[in-house]
């Protein structure tokens, strides 16, 4: 989106933890103070916002572990919608389980990000995502960090 000739990025975070949403939005504004951070506290709310809004985010950060509809189900609905399918979805979760990584990547996620424990780490990894410095090969190098079940 352009406002007064400037490109303004819009990101959406879908997460049921309000603290994680707040920290994420703070990290986004640390990276780009002009960025817009859309938030949804459930998968259902996120899908409703995505389908009813004229503004589509440049990226969606999606938690897996949510009640009622989990992030995997939400991802499948996003990727099956022709108006939303092209939006990169970054899984943003506490999970390190290889099965979660595999399932979400097969369902169309662009990247699987385990929530960092430090704010600086979050800023750095989100900055890399926003600069398109993530690739499947780079992602594959981190599979050793994920538990296998």
N, C-alpha and C positions, 0 to 999 in steps of 0.2 A: 504494500500500500504506500502511496506517495502523499505526503502532506507538505505543502510549500516547497516542493522540489526535493525533499528528503525522503529516502526510503525508510519506512517504519516497519520493523519486524513485529509480527504478532505470533506469540506462542501460547499454547494451551497446555495446562497441566490438569490431569484428571487423577485425583487422589482423595481417598477418604480421610486422610490425616491432615487437619488444618495447620498443624505446626510444620509439616513437610511442605505444604503449599506455600506458607509464608516464607520459609527459608528458600525455597526454589525461586519465588518471585523476587526476593532480595538479591539472590545470585544473578538473576537475569538483569536486574537494574544496575548491578555492579558492572556487568559486562557492557550493557547498552542502556543508558538511562532513558532513551526514547522508545525502547521496546515496550510493546503492550503485552501484558501477561493476563490471559483469560484463565479463569479457574472454574472447576466443577468438582463437587465433593462426592460424586458417584458416577458410575459408568452411564447410568440412565440420564442423568443431568447433562453429562458431557455430550452424549449422542443427540439429545434434544437441542442443545445449544448449537452443535455443529450443523444439524439439519435445518434449523430455523434462522440462522444468522446469515446475513449477506457477506459478512467478513469471515473468510476462511483463514485459519492460522497457517503460518509457514511450517510449523512443526507442532506435533502433539507429543507430550510426555505423559506416559500412561502407566499407572501402578497396576500390578497384577492382583494383589491380595485386597479385594474389596468385597463387601457383602452384597447380597442379591445378585448382581451381575458382576463377574470378575473381569479383570483386564483382558484376558484371553478372548472372552466372549465379545467384549467391546471391540477389540482389535479386528475380529472376524467381521463384525458389522460395518466397521469403518472401511475395511478393504473390499467389502462387497457392494459398497455404495459408489456408483460411478462419479458422483460429485466430490467424494471424499478420498477415494482410493489413492490418489496421487500425493496426498499429504504424507510426508515422512512421519512415521510413528516410532518414537524412541521409548522402549520399555524402561521405566524408572521405578525400581522396586528394591526391597530388602532381600529378595530371593537370590540365592547363588546356585540353585539347583539346575543341573545341566538339562534336565527334561524341560524345565520352563524356558531355558534359552532356546533349545531346539524347536519346541512347539511354537514359540512366538516368532522365531525367525522364519519358520516354514509358513506361518500365517501372514507374513508380509511385513513384520517389524523391520525397521532400518538398522536398529542398534539395540543392544541389551545393556543397560546401565544399572549396576548395583549401586544403590544409594551410598554415596561416600559418607564417612563419619565426620569429616571436617569440612567447614564452609569453603576454605581455600581450594580443596580438592574438587568440590562441587563446581565452583566458579571455573576452574581450569578445564574440567571435562565438558561442561556445558559450552564453554567458549570453543573448544575443539569441535563439538557437534555443530555449532552455529557457523563455524568457518568451513564446514564440510570436510574436516580432517579425520573423519572416521570412514573406514572401509571394512568390507567383509574380512579381508586379510588381517587387518589390524585387530579386528574383533576376535578372529580365530586365535591370535596369540594369547588372548586372555582366558581361553577356555580352561586352562589349568587352574584358574582361581575358583572355578565353579565346582560345587559338590556333585558327585555322580550318584544317581539313585536308580 
